[in-house]
Amino acid sequence: MSDKRQAMLEKRARLQAQCEAQRAEIAAHVAGLARPIALADRIVGMTTRISVYLRAHPLVLGALVAALVVLRRRGLWKLGKHALAQRSRVLRWGERGLIIWRTWRALRSRRANA
């Protein structure tokens, strides 16, 4: 085998090893982003489905816009914002229920993994 060909094969092997090392490094950096990327994918998918639904059902969109206009004009929008700001009893119970539900899910997943 000629020296030139041998040198090219060695260079090719070095470059392939370098590429493999770079791929592994990129994979290590991207591994921490898997959950945020999955969340972004879910949000994009959900908004896409909503926009497709609203394009297929323009009356629903019109009804939503009309409801928002009516709520703003009658001052119910401010009333709703005020209720959220005051952290009413219903919201506190909702938070407690959410905490209990999340705890139950975490315990169930731990039991399934054990």
C-alpha positions as a printed Julia matrix, in Angstrom:
114×3 Matrix{Float64}:
   0.0    0.0    0.0
   1.37   3.42  -0.84
   2.42   5.85   1.87
  -0.03   8.46   0.6
  -2.95   6.06   0.86
  -1.85   4.93   4.33
  -1.65   8.56   5.48
  -5.15   9.26   4.12
  -6.57   6.2    5.92
  -4.96   7.28   9.2
  -6.29  10.82   8.79
  -9.74   9.43   8.03
  -9.65   7.27  11.17
  -8.58  10.27  13.29
 -11.36  12.42  11.84
 -13.95   9.7   12.45
 -12.8    9.34  16.06
 -12.93  13.12  16.48
 -16.49  13.21  15.05
 -17.59  10.45  17.41
 -16.14  12.33  20.4
 -17.91  15.51  19.32
 -21.21  13.65  18.91
 -20.88  12.24  22.42
 -20.12  15.7   23.81
 -23.14  17.23  22.07
 -25.36  14.39  23.31
 -24.17  15.03  26.88
 -25.01  18.73  26.58
 -28.42  18.12  25.0
 -29.44  15.42  27.5
 -30.32  18.07  30.08
 -32.63  19.76  27.6
 -34.75  16.7   26.86
 -37.6   17.6   29.24
 -37.84  21.3   28.24
 -37.76  20.33  24.57
 -40.48  17.73  25.15
 -42.6   20.34  26.93
 -42.1   22.81  24.07
 -43.09  20.09  21.6
 -46.28  19.39  23.56
 -47.15  23.1   23.69
 -46.55  23.53  19.97
 -48.63  20.44  19.24
 -51.45  21.66  21.45
 -51.51  25.11  19.87
 -51.45  23.54  16.43
 -54.44  21.34  17.3
 -56.31  24.32  18.76
 -55.66  26.47  15.7
 -56.76  23.65  13.36
 -59.94  23.19  15.43
 -60.7   26.91  15.43
 -60.14  27.14  11.67
 -62.54  24.24  11.19
 -65.1   25.75  13.62
 -65.09  29.54  13.17
 -68.32  29.91  15.15
 -66.55  28.69  18.28
 -63.89  31.35  17.81
 -66.56  33.98  17.28
 -68.39  32.89  20.42
 -65.17  33.08  22.46
 -64.41  36.57  21.2
 -67.99  37.69  21.88
 -67.85  36.26  25.41
 -64.61  38.12  26.13
 -66.11  41.38  24.84
 -69.22  40.95  27.0
 -67.16  40.11  30.07
 -64.96  43.16  29.62
 -67.87  45.52  29.05
 -69.85  44.35  32.06
 -66.88  44.56  34.38
 -66.91  40.84  35.04
 -63.33  40.68  33.79
 -62.21  42.9   36.68
 -64.33  40.89  39.1
 -62.58  37.71  37.98
 -59.17  39.32  38.34
 -60.13  40.56  41.8
 -61.21  37.07  42.87
 -57.88  35.66  41.73
 -55.98  38.41  43.54
 -57.81  37.7   46.8
 -56.98  33.97  46.68
 -60.47  32.93  47.5
 -61.33  29.81  49.43
 -62.09  27.91  46.24
 -58.63  28.63  44.87
 -56.97  27.53  48.11
 -58.86  24.24  48.03
 -57.92  23.86  44.38
 -54.25  24.32  45.27
 -54.54  21.75  48.03
 -56.2   19.31  45.68
 -53.44  19.86  43.13
 -50.76  19.22  45.74
 -52.49  16.02  46.85
 -52.88  14.88  43.24
 -49.22  15.54  42.4
 -48.09  13.73  45.55
 -50.28  10.75  44.7
 -48.85  10.64  41.16
 -45.28  10.8   42.47
 -45.9    8.02  44.96
 -47.59   5.88  42.32
 -44.7    6.3   39.88
 -42.16   5.45  42.6
 -44.07   2.31  43.47
 -44.19   1.33  39.79
 -40.43   1.88  39.41
 -39.54  -0.04  42.57
